Amino acid sequence: MNIMSNLILSPLSQFEVLSLIGFNAPIFNYLNLSLTNLGLYTILVLFTIVGLHTYGDNEVKLIPNNWSIAFESSFQSLSTMVKDQIGSLNEVYIPFIYSIFFFVLIGNLVSNVPYSFAINASAVVALGLSVTIFMGVTILSLSKHKLKFFSFFIPSGTPLALVPLIVLIEVVSYFARAVSLGVRLFANLTAGHTLLKILSTFLYKLFSSSLIIAVLTLIPFAIFIGLIGLEIGVSLIQSFVLTLLTCSYLKDAIDLH
C-alpha cells in the first residue's frame, strides 16, 4: 500500500503516458489500438491552434479582433526572425517556422492548466520533433549542395594534420543537434512542472492543517503563484528558442557555414 501511495503521489507520475481507450483485435496475430492521454492532448492542441486561427481570421471582417491582431503581430515577428536568420530570399520557410512555434507554444501553455498533460515534456514528442527537424534540414542541405555538403565538417583554414580530429569533433557536434532541441525543451518543462507539483503538494498539506499555519502559508503561496507565472514565461521562451535554433540550422544548411 505504501508503494502504491508513493507512486500515485510521485511528482513524475504526471508525465506517465496512460491508455484512455483501448481496442484489441486478432488481426495480424495481435492488433492494439488505443487513445492515450498523450494522443488526446496532442489532438486538443491541434484543434486549439486551428480554432484560434479560425476565430482570428480577418478575411471577412472590417475591424480585426484582438486575436487577429495578435496572430498578425506574431506572424510579422516570426517573418522578421526568418529574414534576419536565413535571409530575405528564404521566406518559403516562414509557414514551417510559424507552425512549429505555435505547436510548441500552445502545447506548453496547455500543460500549465492544472491536471492537464504536458505533451512537450514527453521525450517521445520532444525528441521526435527534434530528430525530424534535424533530418529535414540535413536532407535539404544534401539536395542543395550534394557532395559539397561534407565540406561543412572541415572549416576553412584547418591545418591538414588536424583535419581528422576536427572532422570527428564537427560530426559529433552536428549529430548532437538531433537531440539538443528536444532535450532542451522537455528537460526545462519537466523540471518546472516537477517543481510546481512538489510545491503544490506541500502547500496543500499546509493549508489542510491548522488555521494559523494556513494563514502563514499565504506567504509561500504568493511565491508559488509567482513561480507559475515564471513557468508560463518559460513556455514562451522555450517555443521562441526552439524556432530560433531551427532558423539557425536552416541557415547552416543553406549557406554551409
C-alpha positions, 0 to 999 in steps of 0.5 A: 500500500505504501508503494502504491501511495508513493507512486500515485503521489510521485511528482513524475507520475504526471508525465506517465503516458496512460491508455484512455481507450483501448481496442484489441483485435486478432488481426495480424496475430495481435492488433492494439489500438488505443487513445492515450492521454498523450494522443488526446492532448496532442489532438486538443492542441491541434484543434486549439491552434486551428480554432484560434486561427479560425476565430482570428481570421480577418478575411471577412471582417472590417475591424480585426479582433484582438486575436487577429491582431495578435496572430498578425503581430506574431506572424510579422515577428516570426517573418522578421526572425526568418529574414534576419536568420536565413535571409530575405530570399528564404521566406518559403520557410516562414509557414514551417517556422510559424507552425512549429512555434505555435505547436510548441507554444500552445502545447506548453501553455496547455500543460500549465492548466492544472491536471492537464498533460504536458505533451512537450515534456514527453521525450517521445514528442520532444525528441521526435520533433527534434530528430525530424527537424534535424533530418529535414534540414540535413536532407535539404542541405544534401539536395542543395549542395550534394557532395559539397555538403561534407565540406561543412565538417572541415572549416576553412583554414584547418591545418591538414594534420588536424583535419581528422580530429576536427572532422570527428569533433564537427560530426559529433557536434552536428549529430548532437543537434538531433537531440539538443532541441528536444532535450532542451525543451522537455528537460526545462518543462519537466523540471518546472512542472516537477517543481510546481507539483512538489510545491503544490503538494506541500502547500496543500498539506499546509493549508489542510492543517491548522488555521494559523499555519494556513494563514502563514502559508499565504506567504509561500503561496504568493511565491508559488503563484509567482513561480507559475507565472515564471513557468508560463514565461518559460513556455514562451521562451522555450517555443521562441528558442526552439524556432530560433535554433531551427532558423539557425540550422536552416541557415547552416544548411543553406549557406554551409557555414 
